């Protein structure tokens, strides 16, 4: 009887389903599947899961737009800046005034952004 192995090694793509080595993605710290033959100490610091690989590919596909952005998340120097706005919602058993009091210190630190 053949066992059903669902996963594959991140490095060599061989069928593998054991997280025993407890190796993690260097970006998001998610557990990754790496077989025993690929789990060398030189490979461990550079492991990147498939989700992070897709995210970095999308980020590299972003091209700078002249006069608007410089390719990063910020605006270009000299262009009109926009104020950062963050939406926070209080929980079911909390009032808006109570939540405002708890997040006031956080708001003061973000005031200059």
C-alpha positions in Angstrom: 0.0 0.0 0.0 1.4 3.4 -1.0 1.1 6.2 1.5 -0.5 9.5 0.4 2.1 12.2 0.7 0.5 15.6 0.2 3.4 18.0 0.5 6.7 18.5 -1.4 10.1 19.6 -0.3 10.6 23.4 -0.8 14.1 22.8 -2.3 14.0 19.7 -4.4 10.2 19.2 -4.8 10.3 15.6 -3.8 7.2 14.3 -2.0 7.6 15.1 1.7 5.2 15.5 4.6 7.3 15.8 7.8 7.8 19.2 9.6 10.1 17.4 12.0 13.1 19.7 11.2 10.9 22.7 12.3 12.4 24.9 9.5 10.7 28.3 8.9 10.5 30.9 6.1 13.0 33.6 6.7 10.4 36.3 5.9 7.1 35.3 7.5 8.3 32.5 9.9 5.8 30.0 8.6 6.8 26.3 8.8 8.1 25.0 5.5 8.6 21.4 4.3 12.3 20.6 3.7 13.4 17.0 3.3 16.3 15.6 5.3 18.8 15.7 2.4 18.1 19.4 1.7 18.1 20.6 5.4 21.7 21.6 5.5 22.8 24.6 7.8 23.8 26.7 4.8 20.3 26.5 3.2 18.3 27.2 6.4 18.8 31.0 6.6 17.6 31.5 3.0 14.4 29.6 3.0 11.5 31.5 1.5 8.0 30.0 1.3 5.9 30.0 -1.8 3.6 32.8 -0.5 6.5 35.1 0.2 8.0 34.3 -3.2 4.8 35.4 -4.9 4.6 38.5 -2.8 8.1 39.6 -3.6 7.5 38.9 -7.3 4.4 41.2 -7.2 6.4 43.9 -5.3 9.2 43.8 -7.9 6.6 44.2 -10.7 5.6 47.6 -9.3 7.3 50.2 -11.4 7.9 53.8 -10.2 5.6 56.4 -11.7 7.4 59.7 -12.4 6.1 62.6 -10.3 3.9 60.4 -8.1 5.9 57.7 -6.4 9.4 56.5 -6.2 8.6 52.7 -6.4 8.4 52.3 -2.6 5.4 52.9 -0.4 6.2 56.5 0.2 5.6 59.6 -2.0 8.4 61.3 -3.8 10.2 64.1 -2.1 8.8 67.5 -3.1 5.4 66.0 -4.1 2.2 66.6 -2.1 2.1 64.3 1.0 -1.0 62.6 2.2 -1.8 62.0 5.9 -1.8 58.4 7.1 -5.2 57.2 8.2 -5.8 54.0 10.1 -9.3 52.6 10.8 -9.6 50.9 14.2 -12.8 49.3 15.4 -13.6 48.5 19.1 -14.8 45.1 20.1 -18.3 43.8 21.1 -17.9 44.4 24.8 -16.1 47.8 24.6 -17.4 51.3 24.1 -16.0 53.9 21.7 -14.8 56.2 24.5 -13.1 53.3 26.3 -11.3 52.2 23.1 -10.2 55.8 22.4 -8.6 56.0 25.8 -6.8 52.7 25.3 -5.4 53.7 21.9 -4.6 57.4 22.7 -0.9 56.7 23.3 -0.7 54.9 20.0 -2.3 57.8 18.2 0.1 60.3 19.7 3.1 58.3 18.3 1.5 58.2 14.8 0.6 61.9 14.8 3.7 63.0 12.8 3.1 60.4 10.0 
